[in-house]
Protein backbone atom coordinates (compact mmCIF):
# COMPACT_ATOMS: atom_id res chain seq x y z
CA UNK A 1 0.00 0.00 0.00
CA UNK A 2 1.46 3.42 -0.89
CA UNK A 3 2.20 5.89 1.88
CA UNK A 4 -0.35 8.74 2.07
CA UNK A 5 1.48 11.03 4.51
CA UNK A 6 4.97 12.20 5.31
CA UNK A 7 6.55 13.24 8.61
CA UNK A 8 5.43 16.74 9.58
CA UNK A 9 1.98 16.49 7.95
CA UNK A 10 -1.01 17.60 10.03
CA UNK A 11 -3.78 15.01 10.26
CA UNK A 12 -7.05 14.31 12.04
CA UNK A 13 -9.00 11.10 12.67
CA UNK A 14 -11.83 10.66 10.13
CA UNK A 15 -15.45 11.05 11.29
CA UNK A 16 -14.57 12.24 14.80
CA UNK A 17 -15.78 15.73 15.65
CA UNK A 18 -13.64 16.19 18.77
CA UNK A 19 -10.47 14.58 17.39
CA UNK A 20 -7.31 16.60 18.02
CA UNK A 21 -5.10 17.91 15.24
CA UNK A 22 -2.00 15.73 15.23
CA UNK A 23 1.39 15.85 13.59
CA UNK A 24 2.78 12.78 11.85
CA UNK A 25 6.10 11.67 13.35
CA UNK A 26 6.95 8.57 11.30
CA UNK A 27 5.73 5.32 9.82
CA UNK A 28 6.14 2.37 12.18
CA UNK A 29 6.37 -1.38 11.56
CA UNK A 30 3.47 -3.48 12.73
CA UNK A 31 3.35 -7.26 12.68
CA UNK A 32 0.11 -9.05 11.77
CA UNK A 33 -0.71 -11.45 14.60
CA UNK A 34 -2.45 -13.99 12.36
CA UNK A 35 -0.17 -14.23 9.32
CA UNK A 36 3.04 -12.91 10.88
CA UNK A 37 3.62 -10.40 8.06
CA UNK A 38 5.31 -7.09 8.86
CA UNK A 39 3.66 -3.94 7.45
CA UNK A 40 6.03 -0.96 7.15
CA UNK A 41 3.84 1.37 5.05
CA UNK A 42 0.41 1.60 6.71
CA UNK A 43 0.78 2.60 10.37
CA UNK A 44 1.74 6.09 11.54
CA UNK A 45 2.89 7.40 14.88
CA UNK A 46 1.23 10.75 15.56
CA UNK A 47 1.73 13.29 18.34
CA UNK A 48 -0.48 16.00 19.85
CA UNK A 49 -0.65 18.01 23.04
CA UNK A 50 -3.55 18.14 25.47
CA UNK A 51 -3.40 20.41 28.53
CA UNK A 52 0.35 20.76 28.06
CA UNK A 53 0.88 16.99 28.09
CA UNK A 54 2.36 15.23 25.07
CA UNK A 55 0.23 12.38 23.72
CA UNK A 56 1.32 9.85 21.11
CA UNK A 57 -0.54 7.03 19.38
CA UNK A 58 -0.26 4.75 16.35
CA UNK A 59 -3.00 4.92 13.69
CA UNK A 60 -3.65 3.15 10.38
CA UNK A 61 -3.26 5.68 7.57
CA UNK A 62 -6.76 4.95 6.23
CA UNK A 63 -8.28 6.25 9.48
CA UNK A 64 -6.66 9.68 9.04
CA UNK A 65 -7.30 12.69 6.83
CA UNK A 66 -4.83 15.43 5.99
CA UNK A 67 -5.58 18.88 7.37
CA UNK A 68 -5.72 21.72 4.86
CA UNK A 69 -4.76 24.38 7.39
CA UNK A 70 -1.64 23.50 9.29
CA UNK A 71 -0.57 25.00 12.55
CA UNK A 72 1.89 24.66 15.36
CA UNK A 73 1.40 22.43 18.34
CA UNK A 74 1.05 25.50 20.50
CA UNK A 75 -1.28 28.35 19.59
CA UNK A 76 -0.11 31.88 20.20
CA UNK A 77 -2.48 34.78 20.51
CA UNK A 78 -1.30 38.09 19.15
CA UNK A 79 -3.03 41.27 20.18
CA UNK A 80 -3.29 44.20 17.81
CA UNK A 81 -1.02 47.02 18.94
CA UNK A 82 -2.76 50.28 19.76
CA UNK A 83 -1.37 53.15 17.73
CA UNK A 84 -1.33 56.65 19.04
CA UNK A 85 -0.68 59.67 16.82
CA UNK A 86 -0.20 62.15 19.67
KARA-V657069 format. One record per backbone hydrogen bond with DSSP energy under -1.0 kcal/mol. CO is the residue of the C=O (numbers start at 0). NH is the residue of the N-H. E is the energy in kcal/mol with one decimal. If there is no record, write none. Layout:
{{CO/NH/E} {CO/NH/E}}
This chain:
{{5/8/-2.1} {8/23/-2.7} {9/66/-3.1} {10/21/-2.9} {11/64/-2.7} {21/10/-2.7} {22/46/-2.3} {23/7/-2.6} {25/44/-3.1} {29/38/-2.9} {31/35/-1.6} {36/31/-3.3} {38/29/-1.8} {41/60/-3.0} {42/27/-2.6} {43/58/-2.6} {44/24/-3.2} {44/25/-1.1} {45/56/-2.0} {46/22/-2.7} {47/54/-3.4} {49/52/-1.8} {52/49/-2.5} {54/47/-2.2} {56/45/-2.9} {58/43/-3.2} {59/62/-2.0} {60/63/-1.1} {62/13/-2.8} {64/11/-2.0}}
